[in-house]
Amino acid sequence: MQVFDRVRERKAVPEVEAAEFALGLKLFSEVLLRHRREPLFAELLPHVGAFMRKLKRRAAVQV
């Protein structure tokens, strides 16, 4: 629930999409980390990491 609240408070996406975004990102990230050594997922890891850093910086600026 904290993830949902943070996404909503920081206005990372429109409020009507906040729950979908937070849940999807959380579920995808967990699977990505679990399979990070597999070639398909290993390719995505740096890009998802960069996206998360940008998202956190953007959200921090809007608080």
C-alpha positions as CSV (number, residue, x, y, z in Angstrom):
1,M,0.0,0.0,0.0
2,Q,2.9,2.3,0.6
3,V,4.0,2.1,-3.0
4,F,0.5,3.1,-4.2
5,D,0.5,6.0,-1.8
6,R,3.9,7.2,-2.9
7,V,3.0,7.0,-6.6
8,R,-0.3,8.9,-5.9
9,E,1.4,11.6,-3.7
10,R,4.2,12.3,-6.1
11,K,1.9,12.4,-9.1
12,A,4.2,10.1,-11.2
13,V,1.2,9.4,-13.4
14,P,-2.3,10.7,-13.5
15,E,-4.1,9.7,-10.3
16,V,-6.6,7.4,-12.1
17,E,-3.7,5.3,-13.3
18,A,-1.6,5.4,-10.2
19,A,-2.7,2.0,-8.8
20,E,-2.3,0.3,-12.2
21,F,1.1,1.8,-12.7
22,A,2.4,1.0,-9.2
23,L,1.1,-2.6,-9.3
24,G,2.4,-3.3,-12.8
25,L,5.8,-1.8,-12.1
26,K,6.1,-3.7,-8.8
27,L,5.1,-7.1,-10.3
28,F,7.3,-6.6,-13.4
29,S,10.3,-5.5,-11.3
30,E,10.0,-8.6,-9.0
31,V,10.0,-11.0,-12.0
32,L,12.8,-9.1,-13.6
33,L,15.0,-9.3,-10.6
34,R,14.2,-13.0,-10.1
35,H,15.3,-13.8,-13.7
36,R,18.1,-11.2,-14.1
37,R,20.7,-13.7,-15.2
38,E,18.5,-15.0,-18.1
39,P,19.5,-13.3,-21.4
40,L,16.0,-11.9,-22.1
41,F,15.8,-10.2,-18.7
42,A,19.5,-9.3,-18.4
43,E,19.0,-7.1,-21.5
44,L,16.2,-5.1,-19.8
45,L,17.8,-4.7,-16.4
46,P,19.9,-1.6,-17.2
47,H,17.0,0.1,-18.9
48,V,14.6,-0.6,-16.1
49,G,17.2,0.6,-13.6
50,A,17.6,3.9,-15.6
51,F,13.8,4.3,-15.8
52,M,13.4,3.8,-12.0
53,R,16.1,6.4,-11.3
54,K,14.5,8.9,-13.6
55,L,11.1,8.2,-12.1
56,K,12.4,8.6,-8.5
57,R,14.2,11.9,-9.4
58,R,11.1,13.2,-11.2
59,A,8.8,12.3,-8.4
60,A,11.2,13.8,-5.8
61,V,11.2,17.1,-7.7
62,Q,7.4,17.3,-7.7
63,V,7.0,16.7,-4.0
